[in-house]
Amino acid sequence: MKKPFRNALAFVAAPLLTATSLPASADLVVLQYHHISSQTPASTSTTPDLFRSQLAMLEKLDIPVKPLQAATEQALSGKTGSTPVAALTFDDAYSSVYDTAAPILLEAGIPFTVFVNSQAITEKRHGYMTWDQLKDLARHPEVTIGNHSADHAHLVRRPDETEDAWHRRVTASLDDAQETIEAKLGTDAPLFAYPYGEFDAEVETLVKKRGWYGYGQHSGPIGPSSGDTRLPRFPMANAYGGTDGLKDKLLSETLPVDANTLPDGTLKQNPPVLHLTLPDGMKPGPLTCYGSQVGQLSVTPTGDGQTVEVVADRSFNSRRFRYNCTYPAGNGRFYWQSVQWLDLSQAED
């Protein structure tokens, strides 16, 4: 018999928050992990102690953790209800997830999704799970296995790549991974996580054609205005997952801006200009936006009073960066919207 969530986390020694009063609606917050370890690169790792503290905060705020696909479908259809909902995801299928995270989650009966890049598993690369370990996880009803491409390559078409070559390369990566996962594990979930969180309209079209949900690495909750092939997740590595800011993320709501009106993020100018049209009743004044490594962004209302231009005061020199915007939602909560930009002139990782 599974132990109650509270008993499974009773050993956590971390400051916890009291329950918060909530407004009438709520959205889905997806937390994104890679390694759960103190021995792996800090930029993609969450220490075991921090991981336990994050789970404890979910419990203290009384936020249920649900399976990713069902929770996503409910959030997109606006049927999440009045209680915030969370889902947990792990990219790459690292061995620390099997050794450290999975025992904690399975003991507590908490569902989670592992996104697999299949070649790393087949080639038995150091630090990754094996197919036997993934099969062991997949037998649990709490565990879903998703697609993270075959080779974990950058999927957006390269500047010197023909459309035909790009289409063959990316189609093979998407389909080979899905076919291998189904052959090895007997599962075929319509869940895809973009390597590096990179996507554009062309890649989204391929994901949509397959009937998959596509998850990025730009932050924010999922709600009715989200796009089903550009779904946000909150990165939970050490630098981003600290408990000081976690409450705001877990209780956030989607800024009600239609995802179809947002750019796909491929950089056309540097710094990029983001146009946001706020719904009636939201005035531009309270909107606050920040850019990766540049701090607060300029937010300038345009003539109609509901549309704003968001831009940094200097150029970016990284391949990926984000504009994150928040707006007060009442009761100490925030609406949240993030756009990840991709500069194809910068070298691939």
C-alpha positions in Angstrom: 0.0 0.0 0.0 1.3 3.5 -0.9 2.0 5.8 2.0 0.1 9.0 2.3 1.9 12.0 0.6 2.4 13.7 3.9 4.2 10.7 5.5 6.4 10.2 2.4 7.7 13.7 2.8 7.7 14.0 6.6 11.5 14.1 6.6 11.7 17.3 4.6 13.2 20.2 6.6 12.3 23.3 4.7 10.3 26.5 5.4 6.7 25.9 4.1 3.9 28.3 3.2 0.5 28.4 4.6 -2.4 27.7 2.3 -3.5 30.6 0.1 -7.0 31.8 -0.8 -7.7 31.3 -4.5 -9.7 33.1 -7.1 -12.5 31.4 -9.0 -10.3 29.9 -11.8 -7.0 28.1 -12.0 -4.6 26.7 -14.6 -2.0 23.9 -15.0 1.6 24.4 -13.9 4.0 21.9 -15.4 7.4 21.6 -13.7 10.3 20.6 -15.8 13.3 18.6 -14.5 16.5 17.0 -15.9 18.8 15.5 -13.3 17.8 15.0 -9.6 21.3 15.0 -8.2 24.0 17.0 -6.5 26.7 15.5 -8.7 25.6 16.6 -12.2 25.8 20.0 -13.9 24.1 22.7 -11.8 22.4 24.3 -14.8 20.3 21.2 -15.5 20.2 19.7 -12.0 17.9 19.8 -9.0 19.4 18.6 -5.7 17.4 15.9 -3.9 16.8 18.2 -1.0 15.5 20.9 -3.2 13.3 18.4 -5.0 11.8 17.2 -1.7 11.2 20.8 -0.7 9.4 21.5 -4.0 7.1 18.5 -3.4 6.5 19.6 0.1 5.4 23.0 -1.1 2.9 21.4 -3.5 1.5 19.5 -0.6 1.3 22.5 1.7 -0.5 24.6 -0.9 -2.8 21.6 -1.5 -2.1 21.5 -5.2 -2.8 18.1 -6.7 -0.4 16.6 -9.2 -2.1 15.0 -12.1 -1.0 13.0 -15.2 0.4 15.3 -17.9 -1.9 14.4 -20.8 -5.2 14.5 -18.9 -4.2 17.7 -17.1 -3.1 19.4 -20.3 -6.4 18.5 -22.0 -8.4 19.8 -19.1 -6.4 23.1 -18.9 -6.7 23.8 -22.6 -10.5 23.2 -22.5 -10.8 25.4 -19.4 -12.0 22.5 -17.2 -9.3 22.6 -14.5 -11.7 24.2 -12.0 -10.9 26.5 -9.2 -7.9 24.6 -7.8 -4.4 25.0 -9.3 -3.1 21.8 -10.8 0.5 20.6 -11.3 2.2 18.0 -13.5 5.8 16.8 -13.2 8.1 16.1 -16.2 11.7 14.9 -16.5 13.6 15.4 -19.8 16.2 13.0 -21.2 15.6 10.0 -18.9 18.7 10.4 -16.7 19.6 7.6 -14.3 19.2 10.0 -11.3 15.5 10.2 -12.1 15.2 6.4 -11.8 17.5 6.2 -8.7 16.3 9.2 -6.7 13.1 10.9 -8.0 11.1 7.9 -9.0 11.2 6.1 -5.6 10.0 9.2 -3.8 7.2 9.8 -6.3 6.0 6.2 -6.6 5.9 5.8 -2.8 3.7 8.8 -2.6 1.5 7.8 -5.6 2.5 11.0 -7.6 2.2 10.8 -11.4 5.0 12.0 -13.6 6.2 11.9 -17.2 9.7 11.0 -18.5 10.6 12.4 -22.0 13.1 10.0 -23.7 15.6 10.7 -26.4 15.8 7.1 -27.7 19.3 6.9 -29.1 20.9 7.8 -25.8 19.1 4.8 -24.2 19.8 2.4 -27.0 23.5 3.3 -27.1 23.6 2.9 -23.3 25.2 6.2 -22.7 26.6 6.9 -19.3 24.2 8.7 -16.9 21.0 7.6 -18.7 18.5 5.0 -17.8 18.4 1.7 -19.6 15.4 0.3 -21.5 14.9 -2.2 -18.7 14.7 0.6 -16.2 12.2 2.5 -18.4 10.2 -0.7 -18.8 10.2 -1.0 -15.0 8.9 2.6 -14.6 6.3 2.2 -17.4 4.6 -0.7 -15.7 3.4 1.8 -13.0 0.1 3.5 -13.7 1.6 6.8 -12.4 4.3 6.9 -15.0 4.0 8.1 -18.6 6.8 7.9 -21.2 7.0 10.7 -23.7 9.0 11.5 -26.8 12.1 13.8 -26.7 13.3 13.0 -30.2 15.7 10.3 -31.3 18.9 12.2 -31.2 18.2 15.3 -29.1 19.3 17.5 -32.1 18.2 21.1 -32.7 14.9 20.7 -34.7 14.6 24.2 -36.2 15.8 24.4 -39.8 19.4 25.6 -39.9 20.3 28.6 -42.1 22.2 26.5 -44.6 19.8 23.6 -44.6 17.4 23.0 -47.5 13.7 22.5 -46.7 13.8 18.9 -48.0 16.9 18.0 -45.9 15.4 19.5 -42.8 12.1 17.7 -43.3 13.9 14.3 -43.7 16.1 14.9 -40.7 13.4 16.1 -38.3 10.7 13.6 -39.5 13.2 10.7 -38.9 14.0 12.0 -35.4 10.4 12.4 -34.3 9.1 9.2 -35.8 12.1 6.9 -35.0 11.9 7.9 -31.3 8.1 7.3 -31.2 8.4 3.9 -32.9 11.3 2.8 -30.7 9.4 3.8 -27.5 6.4 1.9 -28.7 8.4 -1.2 -29.6 10.4 -1.2 -26.4 7.7 -0.2 -23.9 4.4 -0.8 -25.6 3.4 2.9 -25.1 2.5 5.6 -27.6 1.6 8.7 -25.6 1.0 11.9 -27.8 3.4 13.9 -25.7 6.5 15.6 -27.2 9.2 17.8 -25.5 11.3 20.0 -27.8 15.0 19.5 -27.3 16.5 22.6 -25.8 12.9 24.0 -25.8 13.5 25.2 -29.4 10.7 25.3 -31.9 9.3 27.4 -34.7 6.2 27.3 -36.9 7.6 24.6 -39.2 8.5 22.3 -36.3 5.1 23.0 -34.6 3.4 21.9 -37.9 5.1 18.5 -37.8 4.2 18.0 -34.1 0.6 19.1 -34.8 0.3 16.8 -37.8 1.1 13.8 -35.5 -1.6 14.8 -33.0 0.9 15.5 -30.3 1.1 18.1 -27.6 4.4 20.0 -27.7 6.1 21.2 -24.6 8.8 23.9 -24.5 11.1 25.3 -21.8 9.6 28.8 -21.6 8.0 29.5 -18.3 4.3 29.9 -17.5 1.1 27.9 -16.8 -1.2 26.3 -19.3 -4.7 27.5 -19.8 -7.4 27.9 -22.5 -5.4 30.6 -24.4 -2.3 28.4 -24.6 -1.2 26.8 -27.9 -1.2 23.0 -27.9 2.2 22.8 -29.7 3.9 25.5 -27.7 3.0 24.6 -24.1 5.1 26.2 -21.4 6.8 24.5 -18.4 8.6 26.0 -15.4 12.3 24.9 -15.3 13.1 23.6 -11.8 16.9 23.3 -11.8 18.7 24.8 -8.8 18.9 28.3 -10.3 15.2 28.5 -11.1 13.5 26.2 -8.7 14.2 27.8 -5.3 11.3 27.7 -2.9 11.4 31.5 -2.5 9.8 32.1 -5.9 8.0 28.8 -6.2 4.8 29.8 -4.7 4.2 32.5 -7.4 4.8 29.9 -10.1 2.6 27.3 -8.6 -0.3 29.7 -8.2 0.1 31.5 -11.5 -2.5 31.8 -14.2 -2.1 32.1 -18.0 -2.1 35.7 -19.2 -5.3 35.5 -21.4 -3.5 36.3 -24.7 -4.3 34.0 -27.6 -1.1 32.0 -28.2 -1.8 32.2 -32.0 -1.1 36.0 -31.8 2.4 35.5 -30.4 5.5 35.0 -32.5 7.1 31.5 -32.8 10.2 33.1 -31.4 12.6 32.9 -34.4 14.6 36.1 -34.2 14.0 38.6 -36.9 15.7 41.6 -35.2 17.8 42.0 -32.1 16.5 43.0 -29.6 13.1 41.6 -30.7 9.9 43.6 -30.2 7.0 41.7 -28.7 3.4 42.9 -29.3 0.9 41.9 -26.6 -2.8 42.7 -26.9 -4.3 42.6 -23.4 -8.0 41.6 -23.0 -10.6 44.2 -22.1 -10.3 45.1 -18.5 -6.5 44.8 -18.3 -4.7 48.1 -18.6 -1.0 48.2 -19.6 0.2 49.9 -16.5 0.5 46.9 -14.2 2.2 44.7 -16.8 5.8 44.0 -15.9 8.3 42.2 -18.2 11.8 41.0 -17.8 14.4 39.6 -20.3 17.0 37.0 -19.8 20.1 38.5 -18.3 19.0 42.1 -19.1 16.5 42.8 -16.4 13.3 44.8 -16.8 12.0 45.5 -20.3 10.4 48.6 -21.7 6.6 48.2 -22.0 5.0 50.9 -24.2 1.3 51.2 -24.9 0.3 51.8 -28.5 -2.5 53.9 -29.9 -5.4 51.5 -29.1 -4.6 51.4 -25.4 -4.8 47.6 -25.1 -1.7 46.6 -27.2 1.8 47.1 -25.8 5.3 46.8 -27.3 7.8 45.0 -25.1 11.5 45.4 -26.0 14.9 45.2 -24.3 17.2 48.2 -24.4 20.1 46.3 -25.8 20.8 43.3 -28.0 21.2 39.7 -26.8 24.2 37.5 -27.5 22.9 34.1 -26.6 21.1 31.5 -28.8 18.1 31.3 -26.6 16.6 34.0 -24.3 13.1 34.8 -23.0 10.7 37.6 -22.4 8.7 36.9 -19.2 5.7 39.1 -18.4 3.4 39.1 -15.3 0.2 40.9 -14.4 -1.5 41.0 -11.0 -4.4 38.5 -10.8 -5.6 39.3 -7.3 -5.1 37.4 -4.0 -1.4 37.6 -4.4 -1.4 35.7 -7.7 -0.1 36.6 -11.1 -0.9 36.1 -14.7 2.2 34.9 -16.5 3.3 34.8 -20.2 6.7 33.9 -21.6 8.1 33.9 -25.1 11.3 32.2 -25.9 13.4 33.7 -28.7 15.8 31.8 -30.9 18.8 33.4 -32.6 19.8 31.0 -35.4 22.9 33.0 -36.1 24.3 31.7 -32.8 26.0 28.3 -32.7 24.1 25.2 -31.6 24.8 23.7 -28.2 
